[in-house]
Amino acid sequence: MSIFLNENSKVIVQGMTGAEGSKHTQRMLASGTAIVGGVNPRKAGTRVDFDGASVPVFGGVAEAMKETGADVSVIFVPPPFAKAAMIEAVDAQIGLAVVITEGIPVHDSTYVWAHARGSSTRMIGPNCPGLISPGRSNAGIIPANITQAGKIGLVSKSGTLTYQMMYELRDIGFSTAVGIGGDPVVGTTHIDCLQAFQDDPETEAIVMIGEIGGDAEERAADYIKANVTKPVVGYVAGFTAPEGKTMGHAGAIVSGSAGTAQAKQEALEAAGVRVGKTPSETARLMREIVAS
């Protein structure tokens, strides 16, 4: 099985006709994703050809859902217009909105998060690589050819480390890999994914990748201790990060002892999570668990 995304998912792309949207729509189609439409109000009624696949363009998300039965939207809309695109997806009540866009103001993300509370839309991101259920569907920018279907679940703040972990454990494979994004406000958390992987009968073990800043990993550790019975291994990026300096992601900043990699590692290990010092060591720890 998989979480959030499967072979029956019908995907639309908001911003499909832009440079990034077009490029990654092509890649998603090549990996077997059912792309059923794009959204661009200025190009509604046209079609875009991707190596023989002719994809219609709709004027809005609600129209695209009505005409195609879409239940997933991948959003490549530039930052100044991303807030409106996310709100449109939520108001249309699409099941899953995957926000790839980087550089969305935190105020905009906070507004959308509050707007989406209680809605039927799950949002992943922003500033994320999306998610992939190998061999089933791929919604976002994760390379589809670096792994295969298997029994590991992966949740990660970092896109690059998502790819590395998928490649290092490619012979075992993944049920679903989810890049939740590294911004201070994201729609889907480590805990959301841990719960879904715990409930998925075909996910046998979980890799969790975090990074400095905030307390998401500490809260995830508490959740694991109370609710997760499957083995979890972890990695926390940022052991050498200087205090007070934003590192890469907008949410990756250490202030005093709060948000440090060491504090996160200690919290995870106290919850029974084996934490690697490097991504490769984390992969080795997972191999030991699978072998046993």
N, C-alpha and C positions, 0 to 999 in steps of 0.2 A: 504494500500500500504506500501511501504518501500523505503529506499534510498540505492543505491549502490549494494544491495544484495537481491535476491528474490528466490522463489522456482524454477525458471528456470535457476539459476546460476549453471554452471558446473565448478567444482573446481579441480585443480591439486595442489599437494604439493611438493614444492622443498625442498629436504631433508627428504622425507617421510620415507626412510629406516633407518634414525638415531634414536636414543633413544627418543628424544623429538618429532620429526616428526611422528614417529610410534605411540607413545602414544596418541597424539592429533588427528591424523588421525582416530584412533579408536573412540575417543570421538565425533568427528565431524560426522562420519558415524552413530553413535548411535543416534545422534540428528536429523538425517534425511537429512544431507547435501549430495548432489550428488557429491561424490569424484570420479572422472573419471580417475585419473592417478597420478603417482608420477614421479619425475625427479631425476635421479642419473646416470650420464654417465657411471659409472663403473658397474652398474647393469642393464643397458638397456636390454630389452627383457625378463626380469624375471617378475614374479607376486608375490604380497604379499597378504596373506590371513588375513582378519580381521573378525573373527567370521562368516565365510561363505561368506563374500564379497571378491572376488578376484580382486585386483586392479593392473593393468599393470604399469610397470616402463619404462619410456622413457629416451632417451639419452639427450634430451633438451626440452626447453619450446616450441619452434616452432613446433617440431615434435609432442609433446603432444597435442598442439592446433589443428594441422592438422588432427590427428587421432581421437580426441574425441570431438572437438568443444568447448574445455574449454575456459572460458572467465574470470576466476578468478584463481590467484595463491596465495597460502599461503606459506611463506618462513620461514623455520626453519633452514637455513644454518648457521653454526658457524661464528662468527664475521670475522675471517681472509678471509673467502670466500664469505661473504655476498654481498660485492660490486659487484663482478662478477655475482652473482645470480640475483641481482636487475637489473643490466644492461642487462642481458640476457632476463629478463621478459619484460623490456621496449623495447628492440630491436625486440622482437617477437610481440609487439603491443598487448599484452594481456590487456583486459579492466580494470582489477583491480588487483593490487599486494599488498598483505597484509604482511608486514614485521614484524614478531614476534621477531626476534633476538634482544637480548639486548647486549650492549657493542660494537656496531659498531662505529668505530672512526668517529668523527664529520666531519673530512676531507672527508672520504669516502661518507658519507651521502650527503654532500654538492656537491660533484662531481656528484653523481647519480641524485640529484635534478636538477642540471644544465643540465645534459644529457637528462633528461625526459621532460624538458620544451618544450611545443609545440607538445609533443607526444600524442597518444591516450590512454595512460596508466595513470590511477589514482593510486597513491601510498598511502597506509595508513601505518603509522609507520615511522621509525622503533621503537623498544622497546615499543611495544603496545600489548594489548590483542586481537586485531582484532575487528570484528563487528559481530552482530547477528541480524537477523530479525526473532524474535521468531515464531516457527511453520513453517518457510519457509526455512531458511538456516543459517548456523553458520560457519564463516570462521575465525578460530583462536583458542583461549584458553578460551573463556568466557563459564562458566558453562551454559548449556542449560536448566537445570531443576529448575532455581531459579526465573523464571518469566513466563509470557505468552504474547501472542500477544495483542496489545492494541493501544492506541491513543497518547502515549507520545513518543517524540523523545529525545534521550540522546546523548550528546557529552561530552567526558571526557578526560582529560590528564592522569588520574590515573586509572590503572587497578582495584585495590582493591576497590576504591570508585565507580567505575562502577558497580561492583558486589553488593556492599552494596545498592546503589540506586535502582538497578533492583529488589533486594529482598524486600526493604522497600515498593516499589510501585508495587509489584507483582500482587496484586488483580486488579489493573487498567491496567497494561501491557504496552508494548512498540511496536511502529512500527519498529524502528531500534535503537539499541544502538551501538555507535561507540567509541572505545577507540583509540584516535589519537596518543598516546604516549607522553612521557615527555622529549624527547631529544630536544636540541636547534634547530635542523633542522628536520622537519617532512614533509611528502608529502601532507597530508591533514590537514587543519587547522580548528579551531572552526568556522571561517567564512564560509568555504566551506560547512560544515555540517549545519550551520544555514540557509544558502541559500537553501540547498536541503530540509530541513524540512519545511521551509516556502513554498516551491513549492509543497510539498506533500499534496494532499487534505485530506488524512486520518490521518495526524499528527496534533493534535489539540493544543498541548502545548509542550514546550521544557524545558529540564533540561540541564544546562551547568555547568560542573565542571572544574574549573581551579586550578592553584596553583601558588605559588610565583615564581618569576624569569621572565625575559623578559617582553614584552608588549603585548602578544597575547590577553589577556583578555581585555585590554584597547581598542585595535583595534576592538575586537569583540563587545564591548560596543558601539563604534561609528557605527558599521555596524547595530547593532540591532536598534539603535535610528533612523537610516535613512531608514531601509529596512524591518524590521520584524514587522508584525502586530499581530502575535500570542503571547500569554503570555509566558514569559520566567522566570524561577526561576534559581538561581545560588548558587554555593558554591565555596569558594576559600580556598584551603588547605594551611596552613603554617603561621597562625597568630602568633605563638610563636617561629618561626624560628629565630635563631641568625643571625645577619648581617655578610655577608662575608663567610658563611659556606654552602657548597653544601649539600642539603638535599634530599637524595634518588635519584631523577632523575637528570641527567646531566644538565638539563636546570633550575633546581630549586635553584637559588642563588640570594640573595638580596644584592644590593650594594647601600648604602645610602637609599634614599627614593624610588629609582627606583625598581620596581618589587615587592613591598611589598603587602601583602594581603590586608592591609587597603586601599592602593591606588587603587587596583583592585576593591574592594568592592564599593568604592565611585564612580568609573567610571561606574560600572554596575548599581548602584542605580540611578545615574544621567540619565541613559538611560531607566529607568522605570523597571529594573529587580529587583525582590524581592530576596534578598540574605540572606540565612540562616547562622546562626553562627555555626551550626553543620550539618552533612549530614542528620540526623533525622529531624532537624528543616526544612531543605530544602525540604524534602519529605512531611512534614506537609503543607508547603506553597503550594506545588503542589496539594495536596489533596483539599485544600481550593479552588484553581482555578478550579479543575475538578468539585467539588461539586456545584460551582456557575454557 
